[in-house]
């Protein structure tokens, strides 16, 4: 059996991971209480979410584009998918929870 190339191995590892980062998780959780699962354009400090965060969540299937914003076409209006709800409400492992609490504490 042939050994997989490093590129294929990296892609396989990425697919297996499929857990949101702290920033992605914060963005996804903010949509849980919104009508239709609408995800915010801005964080709790009034800063626009990075387009890479939004694009990554769409690529992972946690969010989907909802509608075009005619006033600001470069702002992507999205909503949670069922996979996004699952990811946002999943219970993290103890190590993940401790790490996230430390990071979130830095910005509280």
Secondary structure as GFF3:
##gff-version 3
##sequence-region A 1 108
A	DSSP	alpha_helix	6	17	.	.	.	ID=ss1
A	DSSP	alpha_helix	22	30	.	.	.	ID=ss2
A	DSSP	three_ten_helix	35	37	.	.	.	ID=ss3
A	DSSP	alpha_helix	51	60	.	.	.	ID=ss4
A	DSSP	beta_strand	63	67	.	.	.	ID=ss5
A	DSSP	beta_strand	77	80	.	.	.	ID=ss6
A	DSSP	alpha_helix	82	89	.	.	.	ID=ss7
A	DSSP	alpha_helix	94	106	.	.	.	ID=ss8
###
